[in-house]
Amino acid sequence: MTNEGAWTKLTGQGSAAAISALPPDGPANAKAGQRNQHRYRHRVLASVANGLARARMMERRGPRAKRLAALGFALCCTAAGAARASAQGATAGSDPGRPRYDFTAEIRFRAEGRSGAGAYPAVEDAFGTSRLRLNFTGRAAKHLNVFVQLQDSQVGGLAEGRNNRSFRNTVDFRQAYASIGSGDGPLTLDVGRRELGFFGNRLLGGRDWSNTSPTWDGSMLTLRRGDDRVFLLAFSQVDLRDGLDVASRTRFVYGAIGSLRSLAKEHAVEPFLLSTRRPRSFVSHLGGLVRTAGSRFTGKVAESWDYEVIVAAQGGGGAASLHRAWMGHWAVHKTISQARGQPKLIGEYSYASGDDDPLDGRNNTFDQLAPSPHRIYGEADVTGFRNLKAFKAGVQFHPHRELRMNVDFFDFRLASQRDGLYRTNNTLGVGPPPAGASSSAVGSELDVVLRYSPTKKIELRLGVSRFFAGEFVTANVANGESQTFLSATIRIRL
């Protein structure tokens, strides 16, 4: 796992790691530095709140184009205010002994649009989103730490008739949990509401791209011995509602995940056994109790080569339909550290089984669990990891110290022509004809993503994606065609 506990905090580091890293009380002579830091944060938060208020006020005016322009104007106001506050707070005193509590915030604006019907003509649209997160991290006692995150998500310019549930969720508790135990001790118990992130987010992920990003209610016990970890977890997914979000009574995940690093130097083995339950849908080949067993392998085979392999098999289902499926992911990366920009070459192949016979009483379509699929299978989010063969070739490099660029090419094909094309949310997007599709070619995709970070607190992101529709889409989707997807994002962490 990329960080202990595999949880992601929106300030750019694991929230569990941030909690455990809180030191004891600082020296008395550091209080002046603490006050200066708090004044600095208050100035920046005030500028962010001002920009958000302008965005909300202006997005109510005029048609979609004016709303998007208003959001862009609010971005400029917010960035300018944050930069001004940063300059004013640059001379603030620093505290070598951090306090026992910490307040942070993140605000994100994004504008996105699609041109061309693509595989799902109903989602051709252009709109803007905003997301504000306020975080509190504290140590209530020597071995008791807490983390609370408030979130407000809004959307403007969404086409009439589209469901805004995945874009809008007015102020609510997104995360709130306690961590009992020491971060470097033999065990830690985490209880409450939080996000999940394991296996490179391919099977369980926080979906940070989403404007609402689902979380889970439950507990996790972490057992440690040297460099090895075992995570025992039991969670239910949180349902987004107009009022207070509550835990689902129909969607669960529980099981065990290991992280073994003592077996070989610079190599890790992550075996897992997970049980999931969700409402049954025969159309989307979902539901019932599904057990997933497998392992993830990561490491370096040479100084500049690294790899990732994930294999898993599934069983379960019910009397009406047995579930038997599997997946595999194989990736190799080559970093050319001597070259300008330190390019990293990427080659990946991913396979998720599909159902060859919908009438045999056996479901062979892989259940992708609850991943964070954006960027993993393309910027345009054409497909989820079900009934899929996906090839990826790409390069990541740094033209400038503050600029990172990714160029990726994908080829998507159906694993079974008797099964359909699934969306990133697990549901069936395009069903096959009764006799099966004449072609498995879903299409290909070319992505270019630029990330510019003038400081550690500010990130600007531009994404351009072109999906080239394959024969399966053009033959089975009414008005199905190629599609261009554009996005622009600014993220400010305080």
N, C-alpha and C positions, 0 to 999 in steps of 0.2 A: 504494500500500500504506500501511497506517496507521502502520507504523514500518519503518525500514530493515531489510531482511532478512526482514521479515514474520514473525518468530518471536515467540512469546509466552512470557514468563517468569511463573511463578505469583506473583511478588511484585508484579505489576501493571505490569511494563514488559518490553520485549523483552529476552530474555536476551543476544542478540548485541549490542544497544545497551548493555546494562549492562556487558558485558565490555569493549567498546571504550571505555567511559566511565571505567574504572578509571584514576586518575591515578598518577603516579610516587610513589615513597616520600615520605611526609609528613615534616615537620620533627621533629627529635628531641624538642622540647618538647611534642609532641602525644601522646606515648606514654601519659601518664596518662589523657587522654580516651579513647584506644583501650581501655585496660583497663576503664574504667567502662562503655563501651558493651558490651564482651564480658560483664561481670558482669550487666548488665541483660538481655541476650539469654539468658544461662544461666538466670536466674530465670524468665523467661517460658516458655522451653522446658521447664523442670521442671514448671511448672503445666500446660502442655499435655499432657505425658507422663502426669501424674497423672490428668487428665480422661480421656485415651484408655484408660488402664488400668482405670479405673472402668467405662467403657462396655463394654469387652471382658468384664470380670468379670460384669457384671449382665445382658448380653444373652444369656448362656447360661441364665438362669433364667426359667422360666415360659413361657407362650404368647406369641403375637405381640404382644398389647397390652402385656404387661409389658416385652417387649424394647424396644418403641418408647418406653415411658415411661422405661426405663433410659437410652436414648440421649438423651432430652430432659433428664434429670437430669444426665447427663455434660456436656451442652452448658452448663448453668448453672454447673457446677463449673469447667469450663475457662474460661468467660468471666470468672467471678469471680476465678480465679487470675491470668489475664492482666491484668485491670484492676488487681489489687493489685500485681503486679509492675511494671506501667507506672507506677503512682503512686510506687513506690519508686525507679524508675529515671529519673523525670522530671528529676531534678537532676544526672544523670550528665553528665560533661563531654563535649563534642563535639569532633570532630577536623576542622579545616578541610582537612587533607590526608589523604584516606582511605587505608587500607592497600592493599597489593597483593593482598589476598584478602578474601573476604567470605562469611559464613555467614548464610543466611536459612532460614526455614521457613514452611510454611503448613499449617494443619489445617482440615478442612472436615467438618461433620456435616450430613446431610440426612435428613429423614423425608418419605416421599411415599406416596400412596395413590390408588387409582382406585375409583370407585363407578359401576356400570353396565357392561354388556358392551362398549359402543363398537364399533369395527370389528374388534377382536381380543379376543374374550371370554377367551382363555387368560391374558391379562396383567392381569386384574382382581386387584388385590393391594394390600397395604400392608406397608411394610418401612422399615428405616433403613440408612443407609450412613455409613461414615467413611473419610476419606482423609487421610493424612499425607505431606507432601513436605518433604524436607530438601535444600537447595540449597547448592552450593559454587561460587563464582566466583573465579577467580584469574588472575594474570598470571605465567606461568612465565618469560617473557623479554620483551624490549621489543616484539616483534611476534608473541608466542605467548601466547594466552589460552585458558583451559579453563573448561568449565562441566559440572558433574556434579549430577544430581538423582536421589535415592533416593525411592521411593514405596512406601507400604503402603496397600492398599485392602481394606476388609472390608465385609461386609453381614450384617445380622441380621433375622430375621423373614420371609425370603423364602419364598414358598409352596412346598410340597413338589413336586418334579418340575420346577421352573423351572431353567433353566441359569444358574448363577451366575458364568460366565466373565466377563461384562461388568461384574460388580460386585466380584469378589474377585480380588486378585492380591497375594499376600504379598510382603514386602520384596524389591524388585528395582531394578536400574538402569533408570530410565525414560529419562533422557537422560545422555549422556556424549560430549562432542565437543570438539575443539580448533579454534580460529580462528587462522589464520596470516595475518599482514598487519596493516595499520593500518586502523582504522575509517573514517578519512577519506582513505585512500590510493587509488590507482587500482585496486587489486584486493585481494580477501580470499578465502582458501580455507578453508571449513569442512568438517571431516571427522569423522564419528562418528554417534552416535544422537541424534535430536532430533525435535521436532514440526514440522509444516508449517502455514503459515497464509497463504493468498493469496486475493485477490478477495473480500474481506469474508467469508471462510470459506465461501463458497457452493460452491466446487469443491474446494478443499483446505483443511482446517481441523483444529484441534487437538482438537475434541470435548471441551472443558473440562467440559461438563455430565456426561459419562460419568464413572463412578467410576474407570475404568481409563485412559481416554484413550490411543488408539493413538499410537505414534511410528514413526520411520523410520530405517533405517540407510543411510548413503551419504555423498555429498559435494555441495557447492555452491560454485561459483566466482562471486564477485560482481565485476563490472566497473563502475567509476564514472567519470563525467566530468561535473563540475558537479552539476546536480540530477538527472541521468539515471543510471539503473541498468539493468544486464542481469544476470540470474541464470541460470546454467547449472547444472542439477541432475540428479542420478541417485540414486534411492533405492529401497530395497525395504522393504515394510511389516514391522513387527516382530510376530511371533506370540506371543501370551500363553501361557505354559506354567506347569506347577506348579513347575518348576525355573527355571533362568535363561532369560529370554526371548531368542529368537533371531530372526534375520532370515528372512523368508519366502523360499522358492525359487520361488514361483508368483505373487507380486503385486509389480509394479514400477511406478514412474513415473519418466520422464526427459524432458528437454526444455529449453526456454528461455522465460523470462518477462522482459518489459521493464517499466520504469517511467520514462516520459518526461514530465518536468515543465517542460522548457525550451521546449516548443512554444508554450504560451500561459500567461499568468499566471493562477493559481488554477484551472488545469485540468490533468488528468493523463490520459495514455493508457497502458494496460498491455496491449500485445499479447502473445500467448502461443501456443506450439506444444508440446503435451504428448503423449507416447505412454504408454499404460498397458497392462498385461497382468495378467490374473487368470484363475483356473480357469473353464472354460466351464460354463454352466448354461443349457440350452435352455428350461427352465421359467421362469427369471427373466430371460431375454434378456440374459445376461451372458457375458463371457469372450472369450478371444482377444486379439489386439492391436488396440487402438482408438487412433486419433489424433484429438486434439481441437485445433482451431485457432480462435482468436477474439481478442477484446479487451474490456477493461473501460475505461469512460470515467467519470471523476468530476470534479466541479468546482462552482463557483458561477456562477449566471447573474445574480444580484443580491446585494445585501448580506445578505438574509435567505432567499434561495432556494438550494438545492443539489440536485444530481441524481446519479444513478448508472445506468449502462447497461452490461449485459454481454450479448454475443452470441457464440455459438460453434456450430460445425458439427463433426460427427464422421464419420469413415470408418474402414474396416478390416474386422475380422471374419475370416472364413476361407472356404474353398471351400464348406463346408456352409451357411453363412449370412453374407451380406454385411451390414455394419453401416453404415447411413446415418441420421443423426439430427441434431437441432439443438435449441438452447435460446435463450431470450431473457429478459432481466430489465430492467424499466424502473421507476425509482423517482424520486419528487420529494418534497422536504421543505421545509417553510416554518416558520421560527423567528420567533415573535412576541416579540422581546426586550423590548419596552416593557410587555408585559402581566405581571401577577403570576404568578410561577412560570415565566416564559419558556417557554410551551408550544411544542412542536414538532409540527406536523401532518405526518402520514406517509401517502403514497399509493403503492402498489406493485402491479405486475402481473408475474407470472412464468409462463413457458410452457416445458414440456419435452415434446418430441414422444413419441407412442406408436405402437404397431404396428397398422396398419389391417388387415393380412392375415397371420395366423400361418402360412400355407401357401405364401407366394410366394417363400420362400428369401431374404427380405430382412428384416433386423431394423431397425425404425425407432424403437425405444424408447431414449430418451436415457440414457446412462450418466453418473450424477451424480458419478463419480470418488470422492473421499474427503472429503466436506464435513463441516461441523459444523452440522447442520440444526436443532438445538434452538433454539426461539424464532424462527428465520428463517421456518419454516413452521408456527408455532404451538407453544404451551407443551406440548400433550398429545402431540406427536410422532405424529400420526395417519398422516402420509404423508411419503414421501421425494420428491425432485425428479425424478420419472420419470413419463411419461404424465400430466402434470398441468397444469391451469390454476388458478393461485392468485391471488386478489385480496386485498389487505390495505389496510385503512384504520385509522389509529390516531393516538394523541396521546401524547406524552411530556412531562411537566412536573415541576417541583420545588415541591411545596406548602410545603416548608421547605428550608433550606439543606442539611440532612443527609438529606433524604428525597427519593427519586425514584420516580415512579409512571408506569407504562405501561399504557394501555388499548388493546387491539388487537382488531379484528374480521377474520376470514378467511372466504373462501368458496372451497371446493375442488371442482373438477370434473375429470373425466377428459378428457384430450386426445383419446383414441380410445375409443369404447365397445366395440371389439373387443379391447382390451387391459385389463389389470387395475390394481388398486391396489397400490402398492409401499410397503414399509416404509422407514424411514430408513436401514437397513443395506443397501439395494439389492435385497433379495430380494422376491419376489412374496408379498404378504400376502393378497389376495383376487383370485382369478381370475374372468374374465368367463364367462357361459354360452356354449355353443358358437356360438350365433347372434348373440352380442353382447348387451351390456346394454341394457335398455330405457330407461335414464336414465344420464346422466353425472354426476348430482349426488351427490358423496361426502358432503357436509355442510358445515356452517359451524361456526365456533368463536369464542368470546369469551374473551379472556384479560385478567386484571388482575394485575399484578406490582408489588410494593412492595419497594424497597431502602432500608434505613436504615443509614447509616454514621456512627456517633457519633465515630469517629476514622478516620484513613486506614488503620489496620491491621485494623479490624473491620467486617464487613458482615453485616447480617441481611437475609434475603430471604424473602418470602412470595409464593406464586403460587397463583392460583385460575383454573381453566380449565373451560369447559363446551363440550363437543362435541355439536352437534346433528346426529344422523345423517340423511343424505339418502337418497333412494330407492335408490341403488345399494347402500348398506350394508344397509338393511332388507330388500331383495329378495334379496341374494346372500350374506349372512352369517347363519348359524344363530344365533338369539338376538341378532342385531345390533341395537343401540339407542344412544341418546345416553349420554354418559358425563361424569362430573365428575372432574377431576384436581386434587389438592391437593399442595403441597410447601412445606416450611419448611427453610431452610438458614442455617447460620452459618459464616462463613469468617473465620479469624484469620490475619493475616500478621505474621511476626516478623522 
